[in-house]
Amino acid sequence: MKRFSTYRDAGVDIDASDEFIRRIKPMVRSTFRPGVHTEIGGFSALFSLPVLGMRRPMLVASTDGVGTKLKIAFLMGKHDTVGIDLVAMCVNDIIVCGAEPLFFLDYFATGKLKSETAFEVIKGITTGCNEAGCSLVGGETAEMPDFYAEGEYDLAGFVVGAVEDDKVIDGSQIMVGDRVVGVASSGIHSNGFSLVRKIFFDQMGLTIEDKVPGTNEQLGKTLLTPTRIYAKTVLNLIRDFPISGIAHITGGGLTGNIPRILPDRCQICLDVGSWEIPLIFDVIQDSGGIEDADMLKTFNMGVGLVIICPERECENIMIRLEGLKEKAFVIGEIQRKPQPNSPSIIYR
């Protein structure tokens, strides 16, 4: 008798996918905030804006991934932190304009669905969503045989937030004399890992089990430290203080990200040495023979978020940040550009 092929024969197990969705439902539901009108497993997600109580809400959206930091997770066999990174990379990009994160969706793609691995990833995403105060309302789990290497997967995230249209923070209020506050990162975050992996694994010949040079910390564990989520901190600050501009320090480092929010007339001057640089960056720079300028335009160098505020508010903002358990530093000030073609950022 002729045997008919099935989707499972081709490497896609729909039953396993359905069971996975059933398993994660309680965990995902724990992230739901008022306004969610959906259940995981539907074709789309619904969210009610009136529940926010905003007069003229403006929606804000962003998407991002985790990049080659995933390679570290594969080597470590540890998958419960990259989901936090995924949420952080998306959420931190919308809070810089003053938006409150509302809901999040993920895309998880792999060659062969391994339920336990996927569960750990989603657990990290729900952890991140709870930390950011947004709801995980849906996503896509794609099983694509022969597309990914054995045991590997890719992640993408999508977040939507809202802000009153007259309270958008876009940098237009930045003025000469404003102070620049740097909020500490938790480490490398999720940028520059192609270079990091090349230095530690290819040039230095280290493994994930080795210690970070000069420390007793395991290299793999240090590299997997999740990206800091700044959502609740920023929402707390903008509730009580006038904030001129905010920059999320991602790919492009300090040099590439802060100028994105500066008015043409302004130049930012950063005081090198005014903030604490985590040891991991010194190790990367020394071991890779990297110039200072390249470090500053590749990594966050210990500053994950930059807040620009009026000078009169700086001291109170620093006190508030300390109360919120954030490590922060006054790292510079806003100056007038000497010439229209002068650089937007200088270091002194």
N, C-alpha and C positions, 0 to 999 in steps of 0.2 A: 504494500500500500504506500502511496506517495506521502511523504511527510512534508507538511507545510511549514515554512519558516515563520518565526515570530520576531517581534521587536527585541525580545530578550535574547534570541539567538544572535542578533546583531550587536548585542552588548548594552542595550538599554533596558533596565528593569523598572517598569512603571510601578509594579507592586511595592518594590523597595522604596521608591520615591514617595509613594503615598504613605507608607508606614513612617518614613522620616518626617513628613509634614505633620502627621498625627502626633508624633513624639515631641516635636518642638512647640506645638500649639500652646501648652500652658506657660512655657517659658516666654514665648513671644507676647502672650496676653498680659504678662506682668508689666510690660512697657506701656500699655494703653493709657492715654490721658483723656480727659474730657474732650469730646469733639470727634473721637473715632467712632465710625459707624460701619464696622466691617469685621470679618473674621478671616483668619488666614486660610487660604485655599480657594478663595474666590478669584474671579477674573480681574478685579480691580479693587481699589480701596477708596473709601469715602471719608471725608473729614469736613466737619461743620465749622465754618469760620465765625459765625455769630457768637459762639461760645467764648471766643477770645475777648469779647467786650471792646474791640477796637472800633473807632469811628470810620476810619478809611484805611483798612489794612492793605499793605502792599506785600505781595508774595515774593519770596526770595528763594532761589534754588541753586544747588551746586551738586556737582558729581566728582568723584575721585576714586582712586584705588590705593593699594598699599605698595605697589611696585615690587622691586626685587628683594625687599625685606621678606617676602614670602619664602624665598630660597632658604633663609635662616630657619624659618618655621619647619620647612621640609627636612632640613638636616637635623633639627632638634627633635622632630616628632612631637612638637608642642604647638597646638593650634588654637589655644584659648585666649590669646592676646592679640592676634592680628585683626580680629573683629573689632576690638577697641580702637586700633589704629584706623580702621576703615571709617568708623563713625567720626573719629576725631578729625580726620583729614577733610571730611565733608562739612561737619558742623562748624569747625573753626573758621571755615571760609565764609559762612553766612553771618556769624555773630559779629564780624568786623564792621558790618553796616548797621548793627544794632538789632538784628532780627532774632526773634525767639524761635528756636527749632521746634517744629510741630511734628513732622513724621518723616520716617526713613524707610527706604527700600534697598534691598541688596540683590546682587547678582552673583551667584556661586556656580562656577563652571568647572567640570572635571571630566576626565576620561571614563572613570568607573566610580560610581558613587560608593564611598565608604561611609556608612552611616555614622560611625563614632567620630571620625574626623570632621565631617560636616556638622555634627552636633556640637562639637567643641568650638568650631568657628562661629556658629550661630549663638552659642552661649556668650562668646566675647562680644558679638554685636549687641545682644540684649544688655549686657553689662554697660557697654558704651552708651546705648540709648537711655538707659536709666540714669547714667551719670550726666548726660546732656539734657535730660528732661523731655525727650521726644519719643514718639511711639514707632515701633517697628510694625508697619501696617501691611507689609507684603514683600515679595521678592520673587526670584526665579532660581530654581535649581536645575542646571542644564547638565545632562550626562551626554558626553560626546566621545564615543569610542575612537581611539587612534589619534585624537587631536592633542592630547596632553600626555606628557611622560607619566609613567606609573607612579602613583602616589602624589601627583602634583595637581594643583588647581589654580584658578584665578578668581579674584574678587573685584567687584565694583560696587560703589555705593551711591545713593541718590538721596538728598535731603531737601525738604521744603520747610521754610520758616515764614514768619510774617513780622512786619514792623509798621507802625503808623507812618503814613507817607510824609508827615511833617517832622518825623524824628529819625529819619535816615541819616546815618553817619557815613559821609562820603569823602571826607577830607577837605571839603570846601571851606570849612570854618577854621582850618589851621592858620595860625598867625605867627609872625615873627615874635620870638620870645617864649613861645610855648615850650614846655618841657617834654622830654621823651622818657617814658618809663618802660623798662624791659621786664617782662614777667618770665620767670625761669622756665625752661623746658625740662622735660624729664630725661633728656639725653638726646640722641640723634633724631628721635621721632621717626619719620618714614621717608626721608629724602637722602640722597647721596649714597645709597647702598650698593650701587654698581661699583663705585669707587672704593667703598669700605670693604666689600668682599674681595676686590682685586688686591688691596693692600694686605689684609690679614691672611687671606687664604692662598693667594697666588705668590705675592712677593715675600711674605714672612713665613709661609708654610705652616701656619697655625691651623688647629682644628677647633671645632666648637667646644670641645672639652677642655682646651687649654685655658690658662688664666690670662686675663688682660695684662699685658706687661706692666709691671710695677704695682700690681694689686693682687688680691686674693679672690677676685671676682671671675666667675666663669665667663668666657667670651660669648658663648651662645646666649646665655641668660642676659648678659648686659645688652647685647644687640637687640634682643627681643623686648626690651623695656617698652611698654606701650606709649604711644603719643599722648601727651597731656590734653585733656578736654577742658576748654576755658569757658564754656557756655554760661554756667551759673555764676561764675566770677564776673563776666562782662555784664550780664543782666543785672547783677547786684550793683555794679558801679554806675551804669547808665541811669539807673533809677534815681540816684541821688546826686550825681555829679555831671557837669557838662564835659563831654568828651569830644575833642576836635577830630580825632582820627584813630583808627586801629588797623594794624597790619598783622596778618598771620605769616609767620616766617617759615616758609616751606621751600620747595625747590628754587634755587636762586639766592638762598641765604638772606642775610641782612642787606647786602648790597643790592640785590635784585627786587626785594619785596617792599621795603619801606617807600622807595620813590613812587610806587604805584598809587599812593594816596596823597602825594604832595601837590599843592597848587604850583603852577609854573614859576611863580615869583619866589618860592621858598626853597631853601636848602637845609638839609638836616646834617647836623654835626654830631657825631658820636665820639664819646670819650673812651678810647680803647683802654681797658684795665679797670673800668668803672663797674664791671659786672663779673660775676664768678663764672669761669669757663670750666665745665666738667673735664675731668682728667682724660676721658675717652677721646676728646678732640685733640689734646696734646699728643696722645699716643698716635692717632691717625696722622697728624701733621708731621711729627718727627719720623715715624716709620715710613711714611710715603714721600718725604722730602717735598712737602707742599708749601708753596709760598703763602704768606699771610693773606694776600688779596684773593687767592683762589679759595682759601678756607672760608673767608667772609662771603663769597658769592656762591658757595656750595652748601654750607651747613648753617644751622641756626646758632651755633657756637654758644649754646646755653640760654638763648633767649627765644622762646617759642612764640611770644606775642609782644607786640609793641603798642603802647598806648600813648597817644599824644594829647596833652591836656594844657589848659591855661596854667601859667606859673602859680597863680594864687590858690589853685586847687591841688597842686602836686603833693604837698605835705599830707593833707587829709586823705588823698587817694592812697598814698603809701601806707598810712595807718590802717585804712580799710583793707588793703591787700594783705597786710600782716594778719589782721583779724580773720581773714578768709583762708588763712594758712597757705598763702602764696608767697613764694620768695620773689622779691622784686627789687629793682635797682633803678635809680635815676641815671640814665646812660647818655644823655645829650640834650640838645636844644635845637630849636628852629631858628635859622638865620635867613636874612634876605640874600638872594643870589647876587653875587658881585656883578655878574654879566649874564645876559639871557642864555648863553651857551655854557655857563658854568655847570659842573657836575651837580646832580641832585643830592648826592650824599658824599660827605668827606669824613675822614677819621683823623683824630688828633691825639 
